[in-house]
Amino acid sequence: EIEALLTDPSTKMFRQVAAACTLWMCFTQSYSFMNHSSHMAVQLSNPSIMMKARMRTGETIMIDDFREAYWWLRDNTPEDSRVMSWWE
């Protein structure tokens, strides 16, 4: 009974369509992941202490939190200080 169901032409067609859809989804997701990875690699390969961001209103702003933190350290710690940081 199961063998007859598996060899039925409509079941075969359904399995072929399901396989084609699965392959197409795998291809499109792979392409999307590759594209995303390439963009991230470009962004991460040029480290900077200032970053550009866009507000919801469309306004472009510069985020310079790191630079401000360095200025605070310069102005509020002795010249021979050692700073420990934890980067995760």
KEFI-301820 format. One record per residue (C-alpha): residue number from 1; x, y, z. Coordinates in pm, 1 decimal, decimal comma. Example, Ala and Ser with C-alpha at 12.3 -4.5 7.8 and 13.67 -1.06 7.14 Angstrom:
BEGIN
+-----+----------+----------+----------+
! num !       px !       py !       pz !
+-----+----------+----------+----------+
!   1 !   1230,0 !   -450,0 !    780,0 !
!   2 !   1367,0 !   -106,0 !    714,0 !
+-----+----------+----------+----------+
//
This chain:
BEGIN
+-----+----------+----------+----------+
! num !       px !       py !       pz !
+-----+----------+----------+----------+
!   1 !      0,0 !      0,0 !      0,0 !
!   2 !    278,4 !    249,0 !     86,3 !
!   3 !    479,2 !    140,6 !   -218,0 !
!   4 !    178,3 !    204,6 !   -439,6 !
!   5 !    137,5 !    548,8 !   -284,1 !
!   6 !    504,5 !    635,1 !   -344,9 !
!   7 !    491,3 !    528,9 !   -709,8 !
!   8 !    166,1 !    712,7 !   -781,1 !
!   9 !    227,2 !    978,0 !  -1055,0 !
!  10 !     64,1 !   1260,0 !   -856,1 !
!  11 !    279,7 !   1178,7 !   -552,1 !
!  12 !    591,2 !   1175,9 !   -768,8 !
!  13 !    499,2 !   1515,3 !   -913,6 !
!  14 !    437,4 !   1656,9 !   -565,9 !
!  15 !    776,5 !   1527,2 !   -446,1 !
!  16 !    951,5 !   1679,0 !   -748,4 !
!  17 !    784,7 !   2017,9 !   -696,0 !
!  18 !    868,7 !   2007,3 !   -323,3 !
!  19 !   1231,7 !   1922,8 !   -405,2 !
!  20 !   1252,9 !   2205,6 !   -659,8 !
!  21 !   1105,3 !   2455,2 !   -410,4 !
!  22 !   1348,0 !   2338,5 !   -141,5 !
!  23 !   1645,1 !   2377,8 !   -374,9 !
!  24 !   1527,6 !   2723,6 !   -482,7 !
!  25 !   1487,6 !   2836,5 !   -121,2 !
!  26 !   1834,7 !   2703,7 !    -33,5 !
!  27 !   1984,8 !   2888,3 !   -330,5 !
!  28 !   1817,2 !   3220,1 !   -250,3 !
!  29 !   1904,5 !   3199,0 !    119,4 !
!  30 !   2266,1 !   3113,1 !     35,5 !
!  31 !   2288,2 !   3412,4 !   -196,7 !
!  32 !   2134,2 !   3638,5 !     67,4 !
!  33 !   2379,1 !   3514,2 !    332,6 !
!  34 !   2676,1 !   3559,5 !     98,4 !
!  35 !   2565,3 !   3914,0 !     13,6 !
!  36 !   2516,2 !   4002,9 !    381,0 !
!  37 !   2855,0 !   3853,6 !    474,2 !
!  38 !   3031,4 !   4051,5 !    203,2 !
!  39 !   2875,8 !   4378,7 !    320,0 !
!  40 !   2964,8 !   4306,6 !    683,2 !
!  41 !   3324,1 !   4222,7 !    588,5 !
!  42 !   3362,4 !   4558,3 !    414,2 !
!  43 !   3214,0 !   4746,2 !    707,6 !
!  44 !   3424,3 !   4566,4 !    967,7 !
!  45 !   3751,7 !   4589,0 !    774,7 !
!  46 !   3777,2 !   4965,6 !    823,3 !
!  47 !   3755,4 !   5020,8 !   1198,8 !
!  48 !   3682,0 !   5373,2 !   1310,2 !
!  49 !   3612,1 !   5551,9 !   1636,4 !
!  50 !   3345,0 !   5760,8 !   1465,5 !
!  51 !   3043,6 !   5604,6 !   1299,1 !
!  52 !   2774,8 !   5746,2 !   1076,1 !
!  53 !   2411,4 !   5665,2 !   1157,0 !
!  54 !   2074,3 !   5762,5 !   1017,6 !
!  55 !   1785,2 !   5873,9 !   1235,7 !
!  56 !   1426,7 !   5765,7 !   1169,2 !
!  57 !   1363,8 !   6109,6 !   1025,7 !
!  58 !   1634,7 !   6050,9 !    764,9 !
!  59 !   1883,2 !   6288,1 !    930,2 !
!  60 !   2244,5 !   6165,8 !    922,2 !
!  61 !   2437,2 !   6194,5 !   1248,7 !
!  62 !   2791,0 !   6114,7 !   1359,9 !
!  63 !   2832,8 !   5894,7 !   1666,2 !
!  64 !   3159,6 !   5976,7 !   1837,3 !
!  65 !   3113,2 !   5812,1 !   2178,5 !
!  66 !   3459,0 !   5655,0 !   2170,0 !
!  67 !   3627,7 !   5986,0 !   2095,2 !
!  68 !   3436,7 !   6156,9 !   2375,5 !
!  69 !   3537,9 !   5877,1 !   2612,4 !
!  70 !   3904,1 !   5925,4 !   2516,6 !
!  71 !   3872,7 !   6299,1 !   2580,4 !
!  72 !   3717,1 !   6229,0 !   2921,7 !
!  73 !   4004,5 !   5995,1 !   3008,4 !
!  74 !   4258,2 !   6254,4 !   2894,9 !
!  75 !   4095,7 !   6530,6 !   3099,4 !
!  76 !   4007,5 !   6333,5 !   3414,9 !
!  77 !   4294,0 !   6091,9 !   3476,3 !
!  78 !   4660,9 !   6147,8 !   3558,0 !
!  79 !   4900,3 !   6142,0 !   3263,0 !
!  80 !   5074,7 !   5822,0 !   3377,8 !
!  81 !   4748,6 !   5629,3 !   3434,3 !
!  82 !   4688,3 !   5280,6 !   3301,4 !
!  83 !   4343,7 !   5195,5 !   3170,6 !
!  84 !   4203,6 !   4844,1 !   3168,9 !
!  85 !   3913,6 !   4760,1 !   2942,2 !
!  86 !   3705,0 !   4455,1 !   2874,5 !
!  87 !   3603,4 !   4398,3 !   2512,9 !
!  88 !   3342,7 !   4133,9 !   2448,3 !
+-----+----------+----------+----------+
//
